[in-house]
Amino acid sequence: MNEKDFYVEVIDNLPAISENENMKEKFAQTFYEFLQLQHLYDSAIEVMKTYLNILDNEFSVKFQRNPIHNIESRLKSPQSIIGKLQKKGLPLTTESARKNLLDMAGIRVTCCYISDIYAIVDMLSRRDDFTIIKQKDYIKKPKPSGYRSYHMIVNVPVYLSTTKQYAPVEIQIRTIAMDFWASLEHQLKYKPSASITPEISQELRECAERIAETDLQMQRIFMQINDLE
């Protein structure tokens, strides 16, 4: 099955579209627009990953260490984008997707220390070609569940063959310990047979607090060893 046939099959599986033949035919014609949109956002991810890798390499040269432990990325598929637009009752067009969905492209940056997180945030904020759309500090103000991370949505320039366009990239920056907790909490929360009782929620919050204390302790040890205090 080629990509277009697959796309049409996705359309068939969306009731609001499949029941209206005219709408289905019209929407199928926008297939390449969604592919172009996907390419734009994928390119924005690559631009951001390249910059982060440059920063990491610069730190390695200047300070003989790498602040970034790992970089992961994700890109929503056209069918996922369409499904989300439909769920929100929004027009099923690429224009609507660009206007209303800020999480189509995402990057997760795992750092060694809390100070590395804020160093990266500062460097991203000082880029004159990046525009910060939104940011939330869940490290200083954790979510009620205990979740900690620094979230940013950054508008990234992408230079195409004939134009320059911008695309938002959602960035989550956290320590290895924060990522460990978030990954396990997500598995437990979305396990099909999961039953998260108030007692379990409390235990998870307590685990998050202990992990946060460990993060701070490791930060202090790092700074003492490197005479940074």
C-alpha positions in Angstrom: 0.0 0.0 0.0 1.4 3.4 -1.0 1.3 6.5 1.2 -1.7 8.0 -0.7 -3.8 4.7 -0.3 -2.9 4.6 3.3 -3.9 8.2 3.8 -7.3 7.5 2.1 -7.8 4.5 4.4 -7.2 6.8 7.4 -9.8 9.1 6.0 -12.2 6.2 5.7 -11.7 5.4 9.3 -12.8 8.9 10.4 -16.6 8.8 10.5 -17.3 12.5 10.0 -15.4 12.3 6.7 -16.2 8.8 5.5 -19.9 9.5 5.6 -19.6 12.4 3.3 -18.2 11.4 -0.1 -17.7 15.0 -1.4 -15.9 15.9 1.8 -13.8 12.7 1.6 -12.8 13.4 -2.0 -12.0 17.0 -1.3 -9.9 16.1 1.8 -8.0 13.4 0.0 -6.8 16.1 -2.4 -5.0 17.8 0.5 -2.8 14.7 1.1 0.3 16.3 -0.3 -0.4 19.5 1.8 -0.2 17.3 4.9 3.0 15.7 3.7 4.5 19.1 3.1 3.4 20.1 6.6 5.0 17.0 8.0 8.2 17.8 6.1 8.3 21.3 7.5 7.9 20.2 11.1 10.4 17.3 10.7 12.8 19.9 9.3 12.2 22.2 12.4 13.1 19.2 14.6 16.3 18.7 12.7 17.2 22.4 13.0 16.7 22.3 16.8 18.5 19.0 17.2 21.5 20.3 15.2 21.7 23.4 17.4 21.5 21.4 20.6 24.2 19.1 19.4 26.4 22.1 18.6 25.8 23.4 22.1 26.7 20.0 23.6 29.9 19.8 21.5 30.9 23.4 22.5 30.5 22.5 26.2 32.7 19.4 25.6 35.4 21.5 24.1 35.2 24.3 26.7 34.5 22.4 29.8 35.4 18.8 29.0 32.0 17.5 29.7 28.6 17.0 27.9 25.6 18.6 29.6 23.2 16.7 27.3 22.8 13.1 28.1 20.3 12.2 25.3 18.0 13.8 22.7 14.8 12.2 21.5 12.3 13.5 19.0 8.8 12.7 17.9 6.6 13.9 15.0 2.9 13.5 14.9 1.7 11.5 11.8 -0.9 13.1 9.4 -3.6 10.7 10.7 -2.8 11.7 14.3 -3.0 15.4 13.4 -6.3 14.8 11.6 -7.7 12.8 14.5 -6.8 15.6 17.0 -8.4 18.3 14.8 -11.5 16.2 14.5 -11.6 15.7 18.3 -11.4 19.4 18.9 -14.0 20.1 16.3 -11.6 22.2 14.2 -11.4 22.4 10.4 -9.4 19.5 8.9 -6.9 21.5 7.1 -3.1 22.1 7.3 -3.8 25.8 8.0 -6.0 24.8 11.0 -3.3 22.4 12.2 -0.6 25.1 12.1 -2.8 27.6 13.9 -4.2 25.4 16.6 -1.8 22.5 17.3 1.5 23.4 19.0 2.6 19.9 19.8 3.0 18.4 16.3 6.8 18.4 16.7 8.5 17.5 19.9 12.0 17.1 21.4 12.9 15.7 24.8 16.4 16.7 26.1 17.8 14.7 29.0 20.5 16.5 31.0 22.9 15.4 33.7 22.3 18.2 36.2 19.6 20.8 37.0 22.0 23.6 36.2 22.4 22.2 32.7 18.6 22.6 32.1 18.7 26.3 32.9 21.8 26.8 30.9 20.1 25.3 27.8 17.0 27.3 28.5 19.1 30.5 28.7 20.9 29.8 25.4 17.7 29.0 23.6 16.1 32.2 24.9 19.0 34.3 23.7 18.8 33.1 20.1 17.6 36.0 18.0 16.2 33.7 15.3 14.2 31.6 17.7 10.9 32.9 19.2 9.7 31.6 22.5 6.0 31.1 22.2 5.4 29.5 25.6 7.4 28.2 28.6 6.5 26.5 31.9 8.9 25.6 34.7 7.6 22.4 36.3 10.9 22.1 38.2 10.4 25.1 40.4 6.6 24.5 40.4 6.0 20.7 40.0 2.7 19.4 38.9 0.4 17.9 41.6 1.5 14.4 40.5 5.1 15.2 41.3 6.1 15.6 37.6 9.1 17.9 37.0 10.5 19.2 33.7 11.1 22.5 31.9 8.7 22.9 28.9 9.2 25.4 26.0 7.5 25.9 22.7 10.0 27.5 20.3 9.2 28.9 16.8 12.0 27.6 14.6 13.0 29.0 11.2 13.3 26.5 8.4 15.0 27.5 5.2 13.4 25.7 2.2 14.3 25.8 -1.4 12.5 29.0 -2.1 11.1 30.3 1.2 11.8 30.6 4.9 9.0 29.3 7.1 8.6 28.9 10.9 7.3 25.9 12.8 6.8 25.5 16.6 8.8 22.7 18.3 7.8 21.6 21.8 10.9 21.0 24.0 10.9 19.2 27.3 14.2 19.5 29.2 14.7 17.3 32.3 17.4 15.5 34.2 18.0 11.8 33.9 16.3 11.3 37.3 13.2 13.3 36.3 13.0 11.3 33.0 13.2 8.0 34.9 10.3 9.0 37.1 8.2 10.5 34.3 8.7 7.4 32.1 7.7 5.0 34.8 4.7 7.1 36.0 3.5 7.3 32.4 3.7 3.5 32.0 1.7 3.0 35.2 -0.8 5.7 34.5 -1.6 4.4 31.0 -1.4 0.7 31.7 -4.7 -0.8 30.4 -5.5 -2.5 33.7 -4.1 0.3 35.8 -6.1 1.5 38.8 -4.3 4.5 40.3 -5.6 4.8 43.8 -5.1 7.8 46.0 -2.5 5.7 47.9 -0.5 5.0 44.8 -0.7 8.6 43.7 0.7 9.6 47.1 3.5 7.0 46.8 4.4 8.4 43.3 4.6 11.9 44.7 6.8 10.7 47.5 9.1 9.0 44.9 9.2 12.3 42.9 10.2 14.2 46.0 13.0 11.7 46.8 14.3 11.8 43.2 14.2 15.7 43.4 16.3 15.6 46.5 18.8 13.2 44.8 19.0 15.6 41.9 19.8 18.5 44.2 22.4 16.4 46.1 24.1 15.3 42.9 24.1 19.0 41.8 25.8 20.0 45.0 28.4 17.2 44.7 29.1 18.2 41.1 29.6 21.9 42.1 31.9 21.0 45.0 34.1 18.7 43.0 34.4 21.4 40.3 34.8 24.3 42.8 31.8 26.1 41.4 30.3 27.2 44.7 
